[in-house]
Amino acid sequence: MSSIESFKNQLMSWRHHLHQHPEIGFEEYQTAEFVTQILSDMGLEVTTGIGGTGLVASISRGTSHKAVAIRADMDALSICEASNERNYASQHQGKMHACGHDGHMAMVLGAAKLLTDNPDFDGTVRFLFQPAEEHGRGAKAMMADGVFERFPVDAIFGGHNMPGMPLGTIATRSGGIMASEDNFEITIQGSGTHAARPHMGNDPMVIAANIILALQTIVSRNVDPSQPAVVSCTEILTDGLRNAIPGNVVIKGDTRSYSKAIQTQLEERMRCLVKGICEAHNANGTVTYTHEFAPTVNTEEYISLAVETAVQVVGKDNVEDNIQPMMISEDFGAFLQKIPGNFVFFGNGHQIGQGGTPLHSAHYDFNDELLVTGANYFATVAKNALHKLNQSS
């Protein structure tokens, strides 16, 4: 067996174990213990319990005081896995690595292995394993716990597998690559009554329907068409029955955008529409609006470095340096608001069953053929970033 095959098999073994033992945000205790053991076996000192279940390990070589971080997210989703044919399927009922964080962890562990085996760099590389990405709160929790004060870095790098992108490709872009996410909850208080006697009450369902339709005009008629934005209503909850008009309706959903100005505009217009429509129907309406994910905006000074690294790893023909921004969200953006760096997408495959199954699907699986590529990218980008930092100091 070649050294490359042996390395791939090791990464697969780690990933399959992590896939079998998924844990949701801020509950990644077994995950953190497993990752800590692997890093410790490499001879790295690991600090755990950062921001809850997060951890950091570091490797230093040479005399430089420069440091870079490579980040992996750890949490799974509350989804029942639907693929019984896998011998490494989830053993935790109702929980699943349906976003590929098992693969991300394996890739960063692989990068740690490559760098400890071949420490031909000058400076410090930190391996940051972050909890609760799906909540949008893990990065903030680690920073609130002083992760960058305790483990200073000059740059940070991350990535995410992307079904639909061909396997073996890497993509990034200048500026915003993933959107912010804000959540909203609209509560409408009407007056319930028998379904056969609607005139005796004040139907909040009709009011909710008016609000849902009106919210779709925010992006189409209020936001500059050149600015990306999405408003999505995703849940309607009532206290009614088949034959009883409810007294209360709750509409839940989220918005996506890239700038604080658009975030503010979406919230202000939503509040205005809800207030006006409810008043017109003689009902009470309230809006709860929370900011969950910051937009992920790549730092300009690290765009070319990330692209050049990707070319080193997968070749020029397999690198996209201006991928279209996506409206999905990732809390790596919170790190980039404090530390410069870059985020990339790794092609997971474009055929269903071979990496092309969508993220957050019960049938999704991370493509094992991506593991070595990801590990090589993260190890190489760390070395290249340290070289850049040392040259500029």
SEBA-7547 format. One record per residue (C-alpha): residue in three letters; residue number from 1; x, y, z. Coordinates in nm, 2 decimals, padded with zeros to 4 digits. Each point is the difference from the previous one (the first is absolute). Layout:
BEGIN
+------+-----+--------+--------+--------+
: rest :  nr :     c1 :     c2 :     c3 :
+------+-----+--------+--------+--------+
:  ALA : NUM :      X :      Y :      Z :
...
+------+-----+--------+--------+--------+
***
This chain:
BEGIN
+------+-----+--------+--------+--------+
: rest :  nr :     c1 :     c2 :     c3 :
+------+-----+--------+--------+--------+
:  MET :   1 :  00.00 :  00.00 :  00.00 :
:  SER :   2 :  00.14 :  00.34 : -00.10 :
:  SER :   3 :  00.04 :  00.28 :  00.26 :
:  ILE :   4 : -00.28 :  00.20 : -00.17 :
:  GLU :   5 : -00.24 : -00.29 :  00.02 :
:  SER :   6 :  00.10 : -00.06 :  00.37 :
:  PHE :   7 : -00.06 :  00.37 :  00.07 :
:  LYS :   8 : -00.34 :  00.00 : -00.17 :
:  ASN :   9 : -00.10 : -00.31 :  00.19 :
:  GLN :  10 :  00.09 :  00.17 :  00.33 :
:  LEU :  11 : -00.21 :  00.30 : -00.09 :
:  MET :  12 : -00.29 : -00.22 : -00.10 :
:  SER :  13 :  00.02 : -00.19 :  00.33 :
:  TRP :  14 : -00.01 :  00.33 :  00.19 :
:  ARG :  15 : -00.29 :  00.13 : -00.20 :
:  HIS :  16 : -00.21 : -00.32 :  00.02 :
:  HIS :  17 :  00.04 : -00.01 :  00.38 :
:  LEU :  18 : -00.11 :  00.36 :  00.02 :
:  HIS :  19 : -00.29 : -00.07 : -00.23 :
:  GLN :  20 : -00.11 : -00.28 :  00.22 :
:  HIS :  21 :  00.00 :  00.22 :  00.31 :
:  PRO :  22 : -00.17 :  00.33 : -00.09 :
:  GLU :  23 : -00.06 :  00.26 :  00.26 :
:  ILE :  24 : -00.20 :  00.33 : -00.04 :
:  GLY :  25 :  00.12 :  00.34 :  00.09 :
:  PHE :  26 :  00.16 :  00.06 :  00.34 :
:  GLU :  27 : -00.04 : -00.37 :  00.08 :
:  GLU :  28 :  00.31 : -00.12 : -00.19 :
:  TYR :  29 :  00.16 : -00.17 :  00.30 :
:  GLN :  30 :  00.09 : -00.34 : -00.15 :
:  THR :  31 :  00.11 :  00.18 : -00.32 :
:  ALA :  32 :  00.23 :  00.23 :  00.19 :
:  GLU :  33 :  00.15 : -00.29 :  00.19 :
:  PHE :  34 :  00.06 : -00.20 : -00.32 :
:  VAL :  35 :  00.16 :  00.29 : -00.18 :
:  THR :  36 :  00.21 :  00.09 :  00.31 :
:  GLN :  37 :  00.14 : -00.36 :  00.02 :
:  ILE :  38 :  00.11 :  00.01 : -00.36 :
:  LEU :  39 :  00.17 :  00.33 :  00.03 :
:  SER :  40 :  00.16 : -00.10 :  00.33 :
:  ASP :  41 :  00.13 : -00.32 : -00.17 :
:  MET :  42 :  00.17 :  00.23 : -00.26 :
:  GLY :  43 :  00.19 :  00.16 :  00.29 :
:  LEU :  44 : -00.21 :  00.32 :  00.00 :
:  GLU :  45 : -00.11 :  00.18 :  00.32 :
:  VAL :  46 : -00.38 :  00.04 : -00.01 :
:  THR :  47 : -00.21 :  00.25 :  00.20 :
:  THR :  48 : -00.37 : -00.10 :  00.03 :
:  GLY :  49 : -00.32 :  00.16 :  00.13 :
:  ILE :  50 :  00.04 :  00.32 : -00.21 :
:  GLY :  51 : -00.35 :  00.15 : -00.06 :
:  GLY :  52 : -00.15 : -00.32 :  00.15 :
:  THR :  53 :  00.13 : -00.29 : -00.20 :
:  GLY :  54 :  00.25 :  00.17 : -00.23 :
:  LEU :  55 :  00.37 : -00.08 :  00.00 :
:  VAL :  56 :  00.33 :  00.13 : -00.13 :
:  ALA :  57 :  00.33 : -00.18 : -00.07 :
:  SER :  58 :  00.32 :  00.16 : -00.12 :
:  ILE :  59 :  00.32 : -00.09 : -00.17 :
:  SER :  60 :  00.30 :  00.24 : -00.01 :
:  ARG :  61 :  00.32 : -00.02 : -00.19 :
:  GLY :  62 :  00.29 :  00.24 : -00.07 :
:  THR :  63 :  00.03 :  00.35 :  00.16 :
:  SER :  64 : -00.29 :  00.19 : -00.15 :
:  HIS :  65 : -00.27 :  00.14 :  00.23 :
:  LYS :  66 : -00.26 :  00.00 : -00.28 :
:  ALA :  67 : -00.29 : -00.24 :  00.03 :
:  VAL :  68 : -00.29 : -00.12 : -00.22 :
:  ALA :  69 : -00.31 : -00.20 :  00.08 :
:  ILE :  70 : -00.18 : -00.28 : -00.18 :
:  ARG :  71 : -00.36 : -00.05 :  00.10 :
:  ALA :  72 : -00.23 : -00.30 :  00.00 :
:  ASP :  73 : -00.37 :  00.00 :  00.12 :
:  MET :  74 : -00.10 : -00.29 :  00.22 :
:  ASP :  75 : -00.38 : -00.02 :  00.04 :
:  ALA :  76 : -00.26 : -00.21 : -00.17 :
:  LEU :  77 : -00.37 :  00.05 : -00.07 :
:  SER :  78 : -00.32 : -00.14 :  00.15 :
:  ILE :  79 : -00.08 : -00.21 : -00.31 :
:  CYS :  80 : -00.07 : -00.37 : -00.02 :
:  GLU :  81 :  00.25 : -00.16 : -00.24 :
:  ALA :  82 : -00.18 : -00.18 : -00.28 :
:  SER :  83 :  00.28 : -00.21 : -00.14 :
:  ASN :  84 :  00.01 : -00.34 :  00.17 :
:  GLU :  85 :  00.24 : -00.15 : -00.25 :
:  ARG :  86 :  00.30 :  00.19 :  00.15 :
:  ASN :  87 :  00.19 : -00.20 :  00.25 :
:  TYR :  88 :  00.09 :  00.33 :  00.18 :
:  ALA :  89 : -00.35 :  00.14 :  00.02 :
:  SER :  90 : -00.09 :  00.21 :  00.30 :
:  GLN :  91 : -00.04 : -00.19 :  00.32 :
:  HIS :  92 : -00.18 :  00.29 :  00.17 :
:  GLN :  93 : -00.36 : -00.01 : -00.09 :
:  GLY :  94 : -00.13 :  00.33 : -00.14 :
:  LYS :  95 :  00.35 :  00.15 : -00.04 :
:  MET :  96 :  00.21 :  00.00 : -00.31 :
:  HIS :  97 :  00.30 :  00.17 : -00.16 :
:  ALA :  98 : -00.21 :  00.12 : -00.29 :
:  CYS :  99 :  00.22 :  00.30 : -00.07 :
:  GLY : 100 :  00.34 : -00.17 : -00.03 :
:  HIS : 101 :  00.15 :  00.13 :  00.32 :
:  ASP : 102 :  00.14 : -00.35 :  00.06 :
:  GLY : 103 :  00.19 :  00.04 : -00.32 :
:  HIS : 104 :  00.12 :  00.35 :  00.09 :
:  MET : 105 :  00.14 : -00.13 :  00.33 :
:  ALA : 106 :  00.17 : -00.29 : -00.18 :
:  MET : 107 :  00.16 :  00.24 : -00.25 :
:  VAL : 108 :  00.14 :  00.23 :  00.27 :
:  LEU : 109 :  00.12 : -00.29 :  00.20 :
:  GLY : 110 :  00.17 : -00.12 : -00.32 :
:  ALA : 111 :  00.16 :  00.35 : -00.04 :
:  ALA : 112 :  00.13 : -00.03 :  00.36 :
:  LYS : 113 :  00.15 : -00.34 : -00.09 :
:  LEU : 114 :  00.17 :  00.14 : -00.31 :
:  LEU : 115 :  00.14 :  00.30 :  00.18 :
:  THR : 116 :  00.13 : -00.21 :  00.30 :
:  ASP : 117 :  00.16 : -00.25 : -00.24 :
:  ASN : 118 :  00.15 :  00.27 : -00.22 :
:  PRO : 119 :  00.05 :  00.32 :  00.21 :
:  ASP : 120 :  00.17 :  00.20 : -00.27 :
:  PHE : 121 : -00.14 :  00.34 :  00.10 :
:  ASP : 122 :  00.10 :  00.29 :  00.23 :
:  GLY : 123 : -00.27 :  00.10 :  00.25 :
:  THR : 124 : -00.30 : -00.15 :  00.17 :
:  VAL : 125 : -00.30 : -00.18 : -00.15 :
:  ARG : 126 : -00.31 : -00.03 :  00.22 :
:  PHE : 127 : -00.27 : -00.26 : -00.06 :
:  LEU : 128 : -00.33 :  00.15 :  00.12 :
:  PHE : 129 : -00.30 : -00.24 :  00.04 :
:  GLN : 130 : -00.31 :  00.20 :  00.05 :
:  PRO : 131 : -00.34 : -00.11 :  00.15 :
:  ALA : 132 : -00.35 :  00.10 : -00.11 :
:  GLU : 133 :  00.05 :  00.13 : -00.35 :
:  GLU : 134 : -00.36 : -00.09 : -00.09 :
:  HIS : 135 : -00.13 :  00.22 :  00.29 :
:  GLY : 136 :  00.21 :  00.29 : -00.13 :
:  ARG : 137 :  00.13 :  00.04 :  00.35 :
:  GLY : 138 :  00.31 : -00.21 :  00.03 :
:  ALA : 139 :  00.25 :  00.24 : -00.14 :
:  LYS : 140 : -00.14 :  00.28 :  00.22 :
:  ALA : 141 :  00.02 : -00.23 :  00.30 :
:  MET : 142 :  00.37 : -00.07 : -00.06 :
:  MET : 143 :  00.08 :  00.36 : -00.05 :
:  ALA : 144 : -00.20 :  00.10 :  00.31 :
:  ASP : 145 :  00.22 : -00.26 :  00.19 :
:  GLY : 146 :  00.31 :  00.19 : -00.12 :
:  VAL : 147 :  00.13 : -00.25 : -00.26 :
:  PHE : 148 :  00.20 :  00.25 : -00.20 :
:  GLU : 149 :  00.13 :  00.17 :  00.32 :
:  ARG : 150 :  00.12 : -00.33 :  00.13 :
:  PHE : 151 :  00.11 : -00.13 : -00.34 :
:  PRO : 152 :  00.08 :  00.30 : -00.22 :
:  VAL : 153 :  00.00 : -00.04 : -00.38 :
:  ASP : 154 :  00.08 :  00.23 : -00.29 :
:  ALA : 155 : -00.23 : -00.18 : -00.25 :
:  ILE : 156 : -00.27 : -00.27 :  00.00 :
:  PHE : 157 : -00.11 : -00.25 : -00.27 :
:  GLY : 158 : -00.31 : -00.21 : -00.04 :
:  GLY : 159 : -00.20 : -00.19 : -00.26 :
:  HIS : 160 : -00.31 : -00.20 : -00.07 :
:  ASN : 161 : -00.09 : -00.29 : -00.23 :
:  MET : 162 : -00.24 :  00.09 : -00.27 :
:  PRO : 163 : -00.23 : -00.26 : -00.17 :
:  GLY : 164 : -00.06 :  00.09 : -00.36 :
:  MET : 165 :  00.36 :  00.12 : -00.05 :
:  PRO : 166 :  00.22 : -00.26 : -00.18 :
:  LEU : 167 :  00.22 : -00.21 :  00.22 :
:  GLY : 168 :  00.36 :  00.13 :  00.00 :
:  THR : 169 : -00.09 :  00.37 : -00.05 :
:  ILE : 170 :  00.05 :  00.29 :  00.24 :
:  ALA : 171 : -00.17 :  00.33 : -00.02 :
:  THR : 172 :  00.01 :  00.34 :  00.18 :
:  ARG : 173 : -00.06 :  00.36 : -00.08 :
:  SER : 174 :  00.09 :  00.35 :  00.10 :
:  GLY : 175 : -00.24 :  00.16 :  00.25 :
:  GLY : 176 : -00.32 : -00.16 :  00.12 :
:  ILE : 177 : -00.02 : -00.37 : -00.07 :
:  MET : 178 : -00.29 : -00.09 :  00.24 :
:  ALA : 179 : -00.29 :  00.21 :  00.13 :
:  SER : 180 : -00.11 :  00.11 :  00.35 :
:  GLU : 181 : -00.30 : -00.17 :  00.15 :
:  ASP : 182 : -00.25 :  00.17 :  00.22 :
:  ASN : 183 : -00.30 : -00.17 :  00.15 :
:  PHE : 184 : -00.35 :  00.14 :  00.06 :
:  GLU : 185 : -00.31 : -00.09 :  00.19 :
:  ILE : 186 : -00.32 :  00.18 : -00.07 :
:  THR : 187 : -00.29 : -00.04 :  00.25 :
:  ILE : 188 : -00.35 :  00.10 : -00.10 :
:  GLN : 189 : -00.27 :  00.03 :  00.26 :
:  GLY : 190 : -00.35 : -00.02 : -00.14 :
:  SER : 191 : -00.31 : -00.15 :  00.15 :
:  GLY : 192 : -00.10 : -00.36 : -00.04 :
:  THR : 193 : -00.34 : -00.13 : -00.08 :
:  HIS : 194 : -00.19 : -00.29 : -00.16 :
:  ALA : 195 :  00.10 : -00.06 : -00.36 :
:  ALA : 196 : -00.37 :  00.03 : -00.10 :
:  ARG : 197 : -00.03 :  00.34 :  00.16 :
:  PRO : 198 :  00.31 :  00.20 : -00.11 :
:  HIS : 199 : -00.19 :  00.33 :  00.05 :
:  MET : 200 :  00.01 : -00.06 :  00.37 :
:  GLY : 201 :  00.38 :  00.02 :  00.02 :
:  ASN : 202 :  00.30 :  00.16 : -00.16 :
:  ASP : 203 :  00.17 : -00.26 : -00.21 :
:  PRO : 204 :  00.38 :  00.02 :  00.04 :
:  MET : 205 :  00.05 : -00.25 : -00.28 :
:  VAL : 206 : -00.12 :  00.25 : -00.26 :
:  ILE : 207 :  00.22 :  00.26 :  00.16 :
:  ALA : 208 :  00.30 : -00.24 : -00.01 :
:  ALA : 209 : -00.07 : -00.07 : -00.37 :
:  ASN : 210 :  00.01 :  00.37 : -00.08 :
:  ILE : 211 :  00.33 :  00.04 :  00.20 :
:  ILE : 212 :  00.16 : -00.29 : -00.18 :
:  LEU : 213 : -00.08 :  00.14 : -00.34 :
:  ALA : 214 :  00.10 :  00.35 :  00.10 :
:  LEU : 215 :  00.34 : -00.12 :  00.12 :
:  GLN : 216 :  00.08 : -00.12 : -00.35 :
:  THR : 217 : -00.01 :  00.36 : -00.12 :
:  ILE : 218 :  00.29 :  00.10 :  00.22 :
:  VAL : 219 :  00.26 : -00.15 : -00.22 :
:  SER : 220 : -00.18 :  00.05 : -00.33 :
:  ARG : 221 : -00.11 :  00.37 :  00.06 :
:  ASN : 222 :  00.22 :  00.15 :  00.28 :
:  VAL : 223 :  00.35 : -00.15 : -00.03 :
:  ASP : 224 :  00.23 :  00.12 : -00.27 :
:  PRO : 225 : -00.01 : -00.28 : -00.27 :
:  SER : 226 :  00.38 : -00.01 : -00.01 :
:  GLN : 227 :  00.01 : -00.10 :  00.37 :
:  PRO : 228 : -00.06 : -00.37 :  00.09 :
:  ALA : 229 : -00.27 : -00.05 :  00.25 :
:  VAL : 230 : -00.25 : -00.28 :  00.09 :
:  VAL : 231 : -00.31 :  00.01 :  00.23 :
:  SER : 232 : -00.15 : -00.35 :  00.08 :
:  CYS : 233 : -00.30 : -00.09 :  00.21 :
:  THR : 234 :  00.06 : -00.36 :  00.10 :
:  GLU : 235 : -00.25 : -00.08 :  00.28 :
:  ILE : 236 : -00.36 :  00.09 :  00.10 :
:  LEU : 237 : -00.12 : -00.10 :  00.34 :
:  THR : 238 : -00.35 :  00.04 :  00.13 :
:  ASP : 239 : -00.22 : -00.09 :  00.30 :
:  GLY : 240 : -00.29 : -00.08 : -00.22 :
:  LEU : 241 : -00.17 : -00.33 : -00.10 :
:  ARG : 242 : -00.17 : -00.13 : -00.31 :
:  ASN : 243 : -00.32 :  00.16 :  00.09 :
:  ALA : 244 :  00.13 :  00.29 :  00.22 :
:  ILE : 245 :  00.15 :  00.32 : -00.13 :
:  PRO : 246 :  00.31 :  00.07 :  00.21 :
:  GLY : 247 :  00.05 :  00.29 :  00.23 :
:  ASN : 248 :  00.37 :  00.01 : -00.06 :
:  VAL : 249 :  00.24 : -00.06 : -00.29 :
:  VAL : 250 :  00.38 : -00.01 :  00.00 :
:  ILE : 251 :  00.20 :  00.04 : -00.32 :
:  LYS : 252 :  00.36 : -00.10 :  00.01 :
:  GLY : 253 :  00.28 :  00.03 : -00.25 :
:  ASP : 254 :  00.33 :  00.15 : -00.09 :
:  THR : 255 :  00.16 :  00.27 : -00.22 :
:  ARG : 256 :  00.34 : -00.01 : -00.18 :
:  SER : 257 :  00.21 :  00.29 : -00.12 :
:  TYR : 258 :  00.36 :  00.12 : -00.02 :
:  SER : 259 :  00.01 :  00.35 :  00.14 :
:  LYS : 260 : -00.10 :  00.16 :  00.33 :
:  ALA : 261 : -00.20 :  00.26 : -00.20 :
:  ILE : 262 : -00.21 : -00.27 : -00.16 :
:  GLN : 263 : -00.04 : -00.18 :  00.33 :
:  THR : 264 : -00.14 :  00.31 :  00.15 :
:  GLN : 265 : -00.22 :  00.07 : -00.29 :
:  LEU : 266 : -00.16 : -00.35 :  00.01 :
:  GLU : 267 : -00.07 :  00.03 :  00.37 :
:  GLU : 268 : -00.15 :  00.35 : -00.02 :
:  ARG : 269 : -00.22 : -00.08 : -00.30 :
:  MET : 270 : -00.12 : -00.32 :  00.17 :
:  ARG : 271 : -00.10 :  00.18 :  00.32 :
:  CYS : 272 : -00.17 :  00.28 : -00.20 :
:  LEU : 273 : -00.21 : -00.25 : -00.21 :
:  VAL : 274 : -00.10 : -00.21 :  00.30 :
:  LYS : 275 : -00.10 :  00.31 :  00.19 :
:  GLY : 276 : -00.20 :  00.14 : -00.29 :
:  ILE : 277 : -00.18 : -00.32 : -00.10 :
:  CYS : 278 : -00.09 : -00.09 :  00.36 :
:  GLU : 279 : -00.13 :  00.35 :  00.07 :
:  ALA : 280 : -00.21 : -00.02 : -00.32 :
:  HIS : 281 : -00.16 : -00.32 :  00.13 :
:  ASN : 282 : -00.04 :  00.13 :  00.36 :
:  ALA : 283 :  00.24 : -00.26 :  00.13 :
:  ASN : 284 :  00.32 :  00.00 :  00.20 :
:  GLY : 285 :  00.33 : -00.10 : -00.16 :
:  THR : 286 :  00.35 : -00.03 :  00.14 :
:  VAL : 287 :  00.33 : -00.07 : -00.17 :
:  THR : 288 :  00.30 : -00.17 :  00.17 :
:  TYR : 289 :  00.31 :  00.04 : -00.23 :
:  THR : 290 :  00.34 : -00.15 :  00.09 :
:  HIS : 291 :  00.34 :  00.01 : -00.17 :
:  GLU : 292 :  00.14 : -00.36 : -00.01 :
:  PHE : 293 :  00.28 : -00.02 : -00.27 :
:  ALA : 294 :  00.23 :  00.27 : -00.12 :
:  PRO : 295 :  00.07 :  00.00 : -00.37 :
:  THR : 296 :  00.32 : -00.18 : -00.09 :
:  VAL : 297 :  00.22 :  00.26 : -00.17 :
:  ASN : 298 :  00.34 : -00.11 : -00.12 :
:  THR : 299 :  00.29 :  00.23 :  00.07 :
:  GLU : 300 :  00.14 :  00.15 : -00.32 :
:  GLU : 301 :  00.37 : -00.06 :  00.09 :
:  TYR : 302 : -00.05 : -00.38 :  00.03 :
:  ILE : 303 : -00.20 : -00.06 : -00.32 :
:  SER : 304 :  00.30 : -00.05 : -00.23 :
:  LEU : 305 :  00.18 : -00.21 :  00.26 :
:  ALA : 306 : -00.31 : -00.23 :  00.03 :
:  VAL : 307 : -00.03 : -00.03 : -00.38 :
:  GLU : 308 :  00.37 : -00.07 : -00.04 :
:  THR : 309 : -00.01 : -00.26 :  00.27 :
:  ALA : 310 : -00.30 : -00.17 : -00.17 :
:  VAL : 311 :  00.19 :  00.00 : -00.33 :
:  GLN : 312 :  00.29 : -00.17 :  00.17 :
:  VAL : 313 : -00.23 : -00.27 :  00.14 :
:  VAL : 314 : -00.25 : -00.07 : -00.28 :
:  GLY : 315 :  00.14 :  00.18 : -00.31 :
:  LYS : 316 : -00.11 :  00.32 : -00.18 :
:  ASP : 317 : -00.28 : -00.16 : -00.19 :
:  ASN : 318 : -00.17 : -00.11 :  00.32 :
:  VAL : 319 :  00.00 :  00.34 :  00.17 :
:  GLU : 320 : -00.28 :  00.26 : -00.01 :
:  ASP : 321 :  00.12 :  00.34 :  00.13 :
:  ASN : 322 : -00.33 :  00.18 : -00.04 :
:  ILE : 323 : -00.28 : -00.23 :  00.10 :
:  GLN : 324 : -00.34 :  00.15 :  00.02 :
:  PRO : 325 : -00.09 :  00.11 :  00.36 :
:  MET : 326 : -00.24 : -00.24 :  00.18 :
:  MET : 327 : -00.29 :  00.09 :  00.22 :
:  ILE : 328 :  00.08 : -00.28 :  00.25 :
:  SER : 329 :  00.16 :  00.10 :  00.33 :
:  GLU : 330 :  00.30 : -00.11 :  00.20 :
:  ASP : 331 :  00.12 :  00.14 :  00.33 :
:  PHE : 332 :  00.36 :  00.01 : -00.12 :
:  GLY : 333 : -00.10 :  00.35 : -00.10 :
:  ALA : 334 :  00.01 :  00.09 :  00.37 :
:  PHE : 335 :  00.37 : -00.09 :  00.01 :
:  LEU : 336 :  00.07 :  00.20 : -00.32 :
:  GLN : 337 : -00.15 :  00.31 :  00.17 :
:  LYS : 338 :  00.29 : -00.02 :  00.24 :
:  ILE : 339 :  00.28 : -00.18 : -00.17 :
:  PRO : 340 :  00.10 :  00.03 : -00.37 :
:  GLY : 341 : -00.02 : -00.32 : -00.21 :
:  ASN : 342 : -00.18 : -00.20 : -00.27 :
:  PHE : 343 : -00.27 : -00.26 : -00.05 :
:  VAL : 344 : -00.03 : -00.24 : -00.28 :
:  PHE : 345 : -00.24 : -00.26 : -00.14 :
:  PHE : 346 :  00.12 : -00.35 : -00.08 :
:  GLY : 347 : -00.18 : -00.19 : -00.27 :
:  ASN : 348 : -00.17 : -00.30 :  00.16 :
:  GLY : 349 : -00.13 : -00.14 : -00.34 :
:  HIS : 350 : -00.29 :  00.07 : -00.22 :
:  GLN : 351 : -00.17 : -00.34 : -00.04 :
:  ILE : 352 : -00.26 : -00.12 :  00.25 :
:  GLY : 353 :  00.15 : -00.28 :  00.20 :
:  GLN : 354 :  00.35 :  00.11 : -00.09 :
:  GLY : 355 :  00.02 :  00.32 :  00.20 :
:  GLY : 356 : -00.28 :  00.19 : -00.17 :
:  THR : 357 : -00.27 : -00.06 :  00.26 :
:  PRO : 358 : -00.09 :  00.34 :  00.15 :
:  LEU : 359 :  00.12 :  00.12 :  00.34 :
:  HIS : 360 : -00.25 : -00.05 :  00.28 :
:  SER : 361 : -00.16 : -00.30 : -00.18 :
:  ALA : 362 : -00.06 : -00.32 :  00.19 :
:  HIS : 363 :  00.18 : -00.18 : -00.28 :
:  TYR : 364 :  00.30 :  00.23 : -00.01 :
:  ASP : 365 :  00.36 : -00.13 :  00.05 :
:  PHE : 366 :  00.33 :  00.16 : -00.01 :
:  ASN : 367 :  00.21 : -00.12 : -00.30 :
:  ASP : 368 :  00.31 : -00.19 :  00.13 :
:  GLU : 369 :  00.18 :  00.07 : -00.32 :
:  LEU : 370 :  00.02 :  00.37 :  00.11 :
:  LEU : 371 :  00.18 : -00.07 :  00.33 :
:  VAL : 372 :  00.36 :  00.00 : -00.13 :
:  THR : 373 : -00.06 :  00.31 : -00.21 :
:  GLY : 374 : -00.14 :  00.19 :  00.29 :
:  ALA : 375 :  00.28 : -00.11 :  00.23 :
:  ASN : 376 :  00.27 :  00.10 : -00.25 :
:  TYR : 377 : -00.17 :  00.34 : -00.06 :
:  PHE : 378 : -00.02 :  00.09 :  00.37 :
:  ALA : 379 :  00.36 : -00.11 :  00.06 :
:  THR : 380 :  00.13 :  00.19 : -00.30 :
:  VAL : 381 : -00.20 :  00.32 :  00.06 :
:  ALA : 382 :  00.13 :  00.01 :  00.36 :
:  LYS : 383 :  00.36 : -00.02 : -00.13 :
:  ASN : 384 : -00.06 :  00.25 : -00.27 :
:  ALA : 385 : -00.17 :  00.25 :  00.23 :
:  LEU : 386 :  00.29 : -00.02 :  00.25 :
:  HIS : 387 :  00.25 :  00.06 : -00.28 :
:  LYS : 388 : -00.20 :  00.30 : -00.11 :
:  LEU : 389 : -00.02 :  00.14 :  00.35 :
:  ASN : 390 :  00.37 : -00.06 :  00.07 :
:  GLN : 391 :  00.09 :  00.18 : -00.33 :
:  SER : 392 : -00.21 :  00.30 :  00.09 :
:  SER : 393 :  00.13 :  00.04 :  00.36 :
+------+-----+--------+--------+--------+
***
